[in-house]
Amino acid sequence: MVLTQAEEIAVRRAVEAYSAMQSKATKGVYRGVTADQILEELHPTPLRWVALASLVVSRAQAGA
């Protein structure tokens, strides 16, 4: 998947946010910026959003 520079930066931030949400250290309601919110900053089409979200999850799980 070819990403623009802005998408690559957003994906990196989203991976960090996704990992923080999934970590055991986060107790109760997560109050930080979510991966969804970060991806929405790009205003992607629905199809592109799904592709970016899949990439975020796969990168986060590969890093875990």
N, C-alpha and C positions, 0 to 999 in steps of 0.2 A: 504494500500500500504506500503510495507516494503522498507525503504530507508537505504542506507549505510550512514555512518557518513559524508562522503564528499557530498553526495546528500542532506542530511539534512541541512548542512551548506549553500550549494548553494541555496537551496529552501528558506531558511530564508533571504539570501541576495537578492534573486530575488523578494520576497514579498515586501521587503523594497523599491526596485527600482521600482516595478510596482506601489506601492502606491504613491511614489513620482511623477511618471509620471502622475498619475490620479488626483493628488491634484490640487485644484484650485490655489494654490500659484505658480505653474509652469506656467509661461507665455511664449508664443512663442515656439521656438524650444527647446526641451529637450536635454541638452548636457551631461547629466550624463551617467553612464553605465546602459544599459537597462537589463531587466530581460532576454531577449533572449541571450544577450551576456554572462550573468552569466551562464545560462544553457549550452551554447555551450562550456564552459570551461571543462565540464565533458566529452565531446565527446560521448554523448549517441547515441544509435540507434534511428532512426526516431520514432519508436513506443514508446520508453522510453521517448524521448523528449516530445512527445505529452502528455504522462501521467504526466510528471513533470510540464509541462506548465499548464495543467488543475489543478493540485494541487496548483500551485502558485496563479492562478486566484481565486480559491475557498477560499484559506486561506486569500487572500487580501480582498476579498469581505466580508468574515465573520468577519474580524477585523474592517471593516469600519462602 
